[in-house]
């Protein structure tokens, strides 16, 4: 039984419902990461006894499902997109922005599906934009491909942000500290392709890199949607 199959918590001195429980759990995770979330802490944040949550929420995973679905509301488009590229690209960009607001989301994206109402609506929007342009399997694969790129890019960006905080080293300072070793290794001639990439490549920021990669993925989807010659 999913958390959405269970009834709302019974009424009591401190009002509880899915929205307030999810909001409290999201606030705790925003403050201290997923490890800061527990049924007891959520109940305390809401001024309720933890026993009031049991039966409606049986495990921490139920809280995670509620949290992910709540954040999916931030990923929903304000209006139905007019073009499939806008639908898929917008979904990716809003997911990235949501993950940067709620870094814990990167740890939960891409795992088991949490089919809450907002998550289902977020999945419906890009598929609906592809209707009439591709068969069902092609449309599904297109959305999966954009999702896979988005999740990978977001996880890497969040991991870099966490590493910077954990070490106290900015990206520039990290590069300066590791630069001499890297230069020595590249000068051995054992890694010529990597050396060219390091010395000649354009080193962009996270957002620019995300946008460029997303456009490549969308171009690949467009090629699949184009009519194929007989």
Secondary structure, 3 states (H helix, E strand, C coil): CCCCCCCCCCCCCCCCCHHHHHHHHHHHHHHHCHHHCCHHHHHHHCCCCHHHCCCCCCCHHHHHHHHHHHHHHHHCCCCCCCCHHHHHHHHHHHHHHHHHHCCCHHHHCCCCCCCCHHHHHHHHHHHHHHECCECHHHHHHHHHHHHHHHHHHHHHHHHHHHHHHHHCCCHHHHHHHHHHHHHHHHCCCCCHHHHHHHHHCCCCCHHHHHHHHHHHHHHHHHHHHCCCCC
